[in-house]
Amino acid sequence: MLDYYLPIKHLHMTAAGLSLALFVLRAFWSVRASPILQARWVKVVPHLVDTLLLALGVTLMVMLSMWPHQHPWLAAKLIALVAYIGLGTLAIKRGRTPAVRGVAALAAVATFTYMLGAAIRHSPLSWLAGA
């Protein structure tokens, strides 16, 4: 099973980059109140990418027997994921004004950046952890 570790890890990383790019694009369109947000592909593709991203993350966690209660960085990343999802819905759907949607989008990107640092540094301190 570990023979598949690197391809799964790289797919997970690719899906994360694509997920972030799609989020930023949708958030921009949301702040601008663009009608393209109503396009079918805009409503479907990001959710497919995010589902793949989550499935690959869970697959890696199971493959490596890394559980959030044993690895604080993983627990922090999962908690941040919940915050990212909440901020993302505020940025794209639930924010009542363009300003609220814009601030939520920036906070979501900051949260994503935190998750990236936690994953790379294997620390809940994210980018603040020593190398």
Phi, psi and omega in degrees: 000324180292346175299335182266001185304305184297314177298321180292318178299315182291324174295320178299315180294320178296316179297324179296315179296317178294320178299314180296316180299316179294323178296312181300317179297313180294322179295318177301312179298324180293315179297324180275359182054043182284137178291346180297339176301339181272355179296142184302315183296327180291331179275339186256308188302313181301325180289325175295316179297316181294324176295316177298316179302312180294317180298318178293321177297316178295320178300315178297318180300316180290316180304319185267359183052046178255114184248143183304327180287347178257340184231100183304325180296324180288320176298316179297320180296319180290322176295318178296327178299318178298317178296319179299317179297315179299313178296323179296319178293326177293320182290327187255324186241312195265348179293129186282334180232159176303324180295316179297316179297320179294315179296318179297322179296316178296319178294323178295317179295321176297320179294319177299317179298321176300313181300319178299314178296321178297320180291319182288316183273350184052046180212141174292349175281354177057233184292344180279348180288149177295150184289000000 
